[in-house]
Structure formats: C-alpha cells, structure tokens
C-alpha cells in the first residue's frame, strides 16, 4: 500500500557502499527536531554514516552521520527499549508531528509505514499497515501492537525505526522497534544419518553403529512429525486468527524521551493534540456550546489535572451569555470550575483563568452591589495584562459583559478600541 499524502519527515535509510554510493535499504526513520532524525540502533548498528532519503520528495538524498543513544548498545545484550540512534539530517527537512508524552490507549489504532525489500526503489514510497495497541511489555517500556484485519502488509524487516502514527490525531506516538511475528515453520533438514556399513561398504555388525543409526532415524521421524504439527497449527492460525501473525513492538514516546531527554521539550501537552479536545474547542468557536460541553465533560476523566479542561467547561457552560444573566447556582458552578483550574495549575500560564473569573465577579457581584473580596478581585483583574491573545479573543467572543472593566481592558489590549 502506498502513502497518499506527502509526509516529507519520513525517512528511508540505506547503507553506504564501498564506493560511497547509497546501498541497500536498512530501515526507516523520522525527523524529530531541527537537523535530527531518529531510527533504531540496530538499523544503523556499527555505522558512522548512512544515506537517508525522503521518499515523498524526489532528490532529497543525503549522506549523514549517525550515533547510538547508548554508546554501549549491542543487539544481543541491550534491552530493545534502548535500541535508539540519532541521525544528523539537513536542517531544512520538516519535523514529524509529534504526539504527547502519554502513551496511546490500549485498543488505539496506529499507522506504520516501512520499506521492505520490494519497496526499496528510489521512486517507491513504502508499504503501509495498520495495527492496534495491545499493551505494555513486562518492563513497561515497550508497547505490543497487533495487525488489523483487512491489511495485508505486516510489520516486518524494513519497518524498524519508522514512526507509529496515531490514526485519530495524525501524530507520531512511538517508533517501530521489532516484529515478533509467528513465522511459517521451516521443514527439517537433519544432518546425514550414521551409516550402517563399514569402510568397504559391507553391513556392519557393530551394535553401537546400528544403535546410532536407529536413534537418528527416530530423531528424523520426530522432526518430521513436529514440522507437520507446526505446519497445521500455522495454517489454522492463519485462517482463524490472522492478527496473531502480525505482532510487533514499538517504543512509545514516553520511553524515547526518557532515553533521550531533549525530546521531552519537543512533545506537546496531551490535551492540546487530543482530537476530541480539539473538536470541542472548535465547537466552542462555532458557538455549538452544548456539543462542546458534552465532549469536554466526557474528557475530564482522562485529563483531570489539566486546567484548561475546567476553563473551557466554564466557557461552554456560560453558552455565550454574560454571567450576570444567570442565577446564583450557575455562577457558583462556573466559579468552582475556575477555582479548580487554578488549584490544579502549577506551572502553566493562568492569566486566562483569572481574567474570566474577574469578569464573572464583575458582571454578577459588583454590578449588583454584592460584596466581594476586593483584594482578590484586583489580583484577578491584573492578570488581563499578561493574557495570551487567543484566550483574550475567546473571552471577548463568548462572554459579552461589555460594560465590565476586565472586558474593556481585554478589548484595549487586543487593539480593538
């Protein structure tokens, strides 16, 4: 299966021939940072350089330096979770859309693209297959993935080092490290049996030779029987449970970041790339408040510590109306959400949380002459000077308390007045 879209951050890796030209395909890779690609150590093991190609961009072929994350890494002695290497790539190559540090959920469907032998030509863009997440290995550093029905391609040699992409978000969530497929059994080819003749070709009377020959005959018969049982079992599994023939392992971004710490700063917060959260914010921008609130309420159990879950639920709950138009229970519910957001916020910017709360207090309490803690209100109001423009626009658009000081302050700050 051929990729339908241009994804120039995907890399095909070749070895360097004796004459310096690109050689055979070794595996796959992807660009994780400006000037840095990532692949498996076993793909480039023992090499100081390799050739990379960006199959979606003809002519993008470069000879690059490589190094393993662990200088002591070996295929036999090291755990697969350390099977990581970095490639120095041209800085103009685009970056892969990295997902969050959180690992994909069990059952989540992933896309993998690799370059098996028959997809090794310069003009071929690879073979694609889809898999789903089964769960972590006993160390918690790898994820097992199984093939999905309806996809003939299997993760196999040529996929190693390639990105595993979450189908829902379109973001990279790990790197293919190995396949562990159930292979078709190999017919037994035992060594030659001991002869029952002597050097002259006449039958021997030596009982030891005869016993050895009989034992070898039994071993051959047992090997043939074992092969037939394995062949029948393989045929049964292939017919009844083909997914079992497509088991593989990926290193999730969480493990990759633990092994190579610079990756940590490149990973987005999980909530910001969750398709459901992105959809909820989009619903909000189109004033579909009930739908946005329903999606956000369903997501809060997945992201209970994300302040923006509470901020956007407060915005959606107000439904495009000013706080002063609601009764006290509704206003108190909005304040509880904002208070929870601030309580859970440790390091992220909080000016939008405080500005919205200031606007709620101004429009419901101050306008009615209901006493409030002025020191606390002034602290909330001062946050408007450092609010991010997108959040200022959200509050102006969805909370039309136009007479209130904070609303006017945000309006001026955005240059609309």
Secondary structure, DSSP 8 states (H G I E B T S, - for coil): ----S--TTEEEEEEE-TTSSEEEEEEEEEEEETTEEEE-TTTSTT-SEEEEE-TTSTT-EEEEEEEESSTT--TTTS-GGG--EEEE--TTS----B--SS---TT-EEEEEE--GGG-STT---EEEEEEEEEE-TTSS-EEEEE-TT------TT-TT-EEEETTT--EEEEEEEE----------------SB-TTSSB---HHHHHHHHHHHHHHHHHHHHHHHHHHHHHHHHHH-GGGGG-EEEEEHHHHHHHSGGGGGGS--HHHH-HHHHHHHHHHHTT-HHHHHHHHHHHTTT-TT-HHHHHHHHHHHHTTS-GGGS-HHHHHHHHHHHHHHHHH-SSS--HHHHHHHHHHHIIIIITTT----HHHHHHHHHGGGG--HHHHHHHHHH---TTSHHHHHHHHHTT--
